[in-house]
Amino acid sequence: MIEGCEAFILANTRLQTPPHTPELVLHLADEITPIWRKTEEELGQMGLPPPFWAFAWAGGQALARHILDNPDIVAGKRVVDFASGSGIVAIAAMKAGAAHVLAADIDEFCGAALSLNAAANGVSCDFTSTNLLDAPCPAADVVLAGDICYEKPLAERVVAWLKAARDTGSTVLVGDPGRTYFPKDGMTKLAEYQVATTRELEDMEVKKTGVWSFIA
């Protein structure tokens, strides 16, 4: 499966530098609708969710930027990158000196994207397509999650899971560009970035995006 996914990604994306993380290169698509349709054709399924792996979303870019600028957050530590998408946050963590990164996403295309993108940046990360929400968070010093509050039921479930990870001693950071279902109550903003994006993906060309942690 992963070999076929990698071939599909190479055929339908190009190496690009995300605007907010010029140190990194990722295999990204230029437009959302064509890659979405091609993904459905490739898998023989209609009504699939957007191909999150094909774009560097604002929340992930901001969180990756924060990690690259503050490497002490992850240096020498075990990291879980939840809902990894393209793998931008996982890759940033490895570039910042993490001892080990487990990237998790239920879309197996994300595993292929992570493999290609990590190799392009000279790092290596582990990947799982297991739904981590079905069990306590794997043992980790740091848990990172970029842009995970775009649907209400999922946001509520993820936030509860992240809080449980925090309660067991993990440092938990979330990147969010003002999604409707992001719960600011109980959170503290660590940093804010103006992340360039496109009208293809967002409602504006620059998204004010925060990096947040849970209030202890």
Beta strands, then each sheet from edge to edge (+ up, - down):
strand 1: 14-16
strand 2: 26-28
strand 3: 78-82
strand 4: 100-104
strand 5: 126-128
strand 6: 142-146
strand 7: 171-176
strand 8: 187-196
strand 9: 206-214
sheet 1: 1+ 2-
sheet 2: 5+ 4+ 3+ 6+ 7+ 9- 8+
end
